[in-house]
Amino acid sequence: MKIKTFVPLLLLLLIASSCSTVRVVTDYDKNVNFASYKSFAFFKPGIDQAKISDLDKRRILRAIDAELGMKGMQKSEMADILVSIFTKENERVDVYNNNFGYGWGWNPWYWGGNWGNTVSTSTEGVLYIDFIDAKTNQLVWQGIGRADLITSGDVDRKEARIREIVKEILSRYPPEIKK
């Protein structure tokens, strides 16, 4: 009886967790001392080029501001690091092949079904967060997050999703320097 209750719960958790995944990759200059960066400012020319709505830009910048604040960094006019963003949006198409049969041998003794294919589409966004050394104007760290986007009119869900994506990307900053 417990297994009948456990299996649907496990499937529900698996489906819910697969929908909320953010795939993150980072790159950085291994010769940079990231501990020396204590303040940041947003790099307006780079942010202005991001091809998203101003509302979403502000959501992303607020999320970055909050995450860096939790890491002990302060926003400043005379910043150590300049933060820039870049975005891409792709339509993602997944095709699931459900063709299978069951039974014995070839016709006429073969019995079973051909259940067809299932096609699913979603909008996948890519967010780049770049950290540029303010003194040298060199890119020192880049985080890239890929995730399905909330495209419905639910503003609260959209804002929560943006915060989740930014949090996942910035969880890898500063990089762990291997000794």
N, C-alpha and C positions, 0 to 999 in steps of 0.2 A: 504494500500500500504506500509506503514511504517513497519508493522508486517512482510510482505514478505521479506523485506530487513533485519530486525532485527534478525529473527530466524536463517537464514544461518550464519550470523556473530556470533551469540551466539554459535552455534554448532561448528564453526571453532575455536573459542576461547577455548571452552571446550576441544576439541580434542588436541589443541596445549598445553594447560596447563596440561592435563593428561600425555602427553609424557615427560614433563620436571620435573616431580615430583621426589623429593629426600626424602625418608623416613628416618628420623633421630631419633635415641635414644641415650641418654647419661647416664652415671653413674659416680659418683664421691664420694670421701671421704668427708663427711660433716664436719669433724673435721679439715680440711685444710683451712688455710687462703690464698686464691688464690690471694689476693691483694699483697702478698709478692713476687710473681713471676714476675720478670721484664725482665729476659733474658732466652733464649732457645738455645739449640743445637740439632742437629739431632743425634739419637742413631744409629750409623752405623751397629752394629751387628743385631739389629732388622730389619732395613731397608733391609739389604742384604738378609734376609730370605723371603721377600715378593716375591711371585711367579708371577711377571709381568716383562715386558721388562724394561731394563734400561732407555729407552726413557720415558716410562710412569712413572717410579719412579721419574725421574727428573721433569716431569710435575707436579706431586703431590707435591714434595718438594718445587718447586717454588711457587705453589699456597699456601701452608702452610706458607712459608716465607712471602709472600705478606699479607696474612690475619693476621698473628700475628704482623707484622709490623704496620698494620692499627690499631691494638689494643694497640700500644705503647710498644710492646715487642721488644727487640733487640737480634740479633743473637750474641752469645759470646762463647769464648772458656771455660770460667768459668761460665757456665749457671746455672740458678736456676732449670730449667726444661729440661729434655731430651724428645725429640719427636720421637716416633717410629710409623711405619705404618705396617699394615698387610692387605692382600687382599684375597678375594675369588671371584670366578666366577661361576655362575650357568646358565644353560639353562632353561629359563622359558617358560612353555607351557600353554597357555590359550585356553580353549575350550568354545565356545559360542554355546548354544543350541538354534537353530532357528526353532524348531519344533512347529508349531501351525496350527490350522485350524479355519475355520469360517463357519457359516451356521447353519442349524437346525438339531437337533436330531442325531440319529444313521443312518447307511446305511438303505435304499438306498437314504434317503433324505439329507444325509450329503454331503456337498461340501466344498472344501477348498484345502489347500496345505500342504505338508510336505516339507519344504525348506532345511532340513539338518542342519548339524553342520558346524561351522567355527572354524578352528584351527589356532592359531597364536603363533609363537615362537619368543623369543627375548633373548638376553644375558643380564643377570642381574649381576651387580658387587656389591660387598660389600667391603667398605673401613673402616678399623678401624684406628683411630688416637688415640694413647696412649700418655699421659703425665706422665712422671715418675719424681718424686722428685729426683734431682741430689744428695742431701745429704743422703737421706735414701734409695734410690733405690726402693722406693715403688710406685706402680701405684696410682696416685691421681685423674686422670680424663680419661675417655674414651668416645669417640664419634664414633658412628657407623652409616654409611650412606649406604642405599640401593638404587640403581637406575639402569635404563636401560643404557647400554653402547653404545657408538658409535663404531662400529666394522668395518665400511667401511674405505677406505683409505683417507678420508677427515681429514687431520691433524688439520686444524683450528677448525673444529667442535668437534673433539676429545678433543683438548686442552680446548676449551670453556666449554665442558661438565665436564671435570675434575675440572676446576676452580669453576664451579657451585656446584659440589658435595662437594668440600672442604669448600667453603663459607657457604653452608647450615650446615655442621657439626660444623664448628667453630663459627657459629652464636650463638651457645649455650654455648660458653666458654667466660668468666668464668661463672660458674653456678650462678643463682640467689639464694642466701641463704635466706630462709624464716625465719623470726624472730617470 
